[in-house]
């Protein structure tokens, strides 16, 4: 965890000490990983868009808010492509949750990422919260 945390501090241009949190788990299975990600989402602040009718969007401006780094050293540690596919599934679920769909973005870092700038020591899911201006 400490190695990955130090790597993120040095290599993620969007890392901000006062907005970052790190959590880790040694889970190995998809179901456990989904539970871990959505448990972490639930622990963050959530505010539904109650003043906007379902299906309609209100024009909003957002700024980067909290950034959660979920370090998963034993989960899909040898396939960056599979790890990205998992993160894409998380994004697909988030898109159908009113109030989260336009407030959270999901990114990954992985030891085998094709992009050298994203080759972290362990697989990492990044949950970037966006806050209304």
C-alpha positions as CSV (number, residue, x, y, z in Angstrom):
1,X,0.0,0.0,0.0
2,X,2.7,2.5,1.0
3,X,4.6,1.9,-2.3
4,X,1.5,2.5,-4.4
5,X,0.6,5.5,-2.3
6,X,4.0,7.1,-2.8
7,X,3.9,6.2,-6.5
8,X,0.5,8.0,-6.9
9,X,1.8,11.1,-5.1
10,X,4.7,11.3,-7.5
11,X,3.0,10.3,-10.7
12,X,-0.7,11.3,-10.7
13,X,-1.0,14.9,-11.9
14,X,-4.5,15.1,-10.3
15,X,-3.5,14.0,-6.8
16,X,-4.3,16.6,-4.2
17,X,-3.3,15.7,-0.6
18,X,-6.3,17.4,1.0
19,X,-8.8,15.7,-1.4
20,X,-7.3,12.2,-1.6
21,X,-8.1,9.0,0.3
22,X,-6.5,5.6,0.0
23,X,-8.2,2.2,0.8
24,X,-6.9,-1.3,0.1
25,X,-8.1,-4.8,0.0
26,X,-6.6,-8.2,-0.8
27,X,-9.8,-9.4,-2.5
28,X,-9.5,-11.6,-5.6
29,X,-13.0,-12.1,-7.0
30,X,-15.2,-9.9,-9.1
31,X,-18.2,-10.0,-6.7
32,X,-16.0,-8.9,-3.9
33,X,-14.5,-6.1,-6.0
34,X,-17.9,-4.7,-6.9
35,X,-18.9,-4.8,-3.3
36,X,-15.7,-3.0,-2.3
37,X,-16.1,-0.3,-4.9
38,X,-19.7,0.5,-4.2
39,X,-19.2,0.3,-0.4
40,X,-16.5,3.0,-0.9
41,X,-18.9,5.0,-3.1
42,X,-21.6,4.8,-0.4
43,X,-19.2,6.1,2.2
44,X,-18.7,9.3,0.2
45,X,-21.2,12.1,0.3
46,X,-24.2,11.5,-2.0
47,X,-26.9,14.0,-2.8
48,X,-29.6,12.9,-5.3
49,X,-30.8,15.4,-7.9
50,X,-34.2,15.8,-6.3
51,X,-35.0,19.1,-8.0
52,X,-34.5,17.7,-11.5
53,X,-37.2,15.4,-13.0
54,X,-35.9,11.9,-13.8
55,X,-34.5,11.7,-17.3
56,X,-33.9,15.4,-17.5
57,X,-30.6,17.2,-17.0
58,X,-30.0,20.6,-15.5
59,X,-27.1,22.5,-16.9
60,X,-24.4,22.3,-14.2
61,X,-20.8,23.3,-13.7
62,X,-18.5,21.0,-11.8
63,X,-15.1,21.1,-10.2
64,X,-12.9,18.2,-9.1
65,X,-13.7,17.1,-5.6
66,X,-12.6,14.1,-3.5
67,X,-10.4,11.5,-5.2
68,X,-10.5,8.0,-3.8
69,X,-7.7,5.5,-4.6
70,X,-8.8,1.9,-4.2
71,X,-5.7,-0.2,-4.2
72,X,-6.3,-3.9,-5.1
73,X,-2.9,-5.7,-5.2
74,X,-4.4,-9.2,-5.7
75,X,-7.3,-8.4,-8.0
76,X,-6.7,-9.0,-11.8
77,X,-3.0,-8.1,-11.1
78,X,-1.7,-9.6,-14.4
79,X,-4.2,-8.1,-16.9
80,X,-4.6,-4.4,-17.4
81,X,-7.2,-5.0,-20.1
82,X,-9.4,-7.1,-17.8
83,X,-9.0,-4.6,-15.0
84,X,-10.1,-1.8,-17.4
85,X,-13.1,-3.9,-18.4
86,X,-14.1,-4.3,-14.7
87,X,-13.8,-0.5,-14.3
88,X,-16.0,-0.1,-17.4
89,X,-18.6,-2.3,-15.8
90,X,-18.5,-0.1,-12.6
91,X,-19.0,3.0,-14.8
92,X,-22.0,1.4,-16.6
93,X,-23.6,0.8,-13.2
94,X,-22.9,4.3,-12.0
95,X,-24.5,5.8,-15.1
96,X,-27.9,4.4,-14.2
97,X,-27.8,5.7,-10.6
98,X,-29.5,9.1,-10.4
99,X,-27.3,11.5,-8.6
100,X,-24.1,9.6,-9.3
101,X,-24.2,9.4,-13.1
102,X,-22.8,12.9,-13.5
103,X,-20.9,13.2,-10.2
104,X,-18.4,10.3,-10.3
105,X,-15.9,9.2,-12.9
106,X,-13.9,6.0,-12.7
107,X,-10.3,5.6,-13.8
108,X,-7.6,2.9,-13.5
109,X,-3.9,2.5,-13.0
110,X,-2.3,-0.9,-13.4
111,X,1.2,-2.4,-13.4
112,X,0.7,-3.7,-17.0
113,X,-1.0,-0.6,-18.4
114,X,-0.1,0.2,-22.0
115,X,0.3,3.8,-21.0
116,X,3.6,4.0,-19.1
117,X,2.3,7.0,-17.1
118,X,-0.4,4.8,-15.6
119,X,1.8,1.8,-14.6
120,X,1.4,1.8,-10.8
121,X,2.9,-0.8,-8.5
122,X,-0.6,-2.3,-7.8
123,X,-3.9,-2.2,-9.6
124,X,-5.8,0.9,-8.6
125,X,-9.4,2.1,-9.2
126,X,-9.8,5.8,-8.9
127,X,-13.1,7.3,-8.0
128,X,-13.1,11.0,-8.9
129,X,-16.0,13.0,-7.4
130,X,-17.2,16.1,-9.1
131,X,-18.8,18.8,-7.0
132,X,-21.3,21.4,-8.3
133,X,-19.8,24.9,-8.5
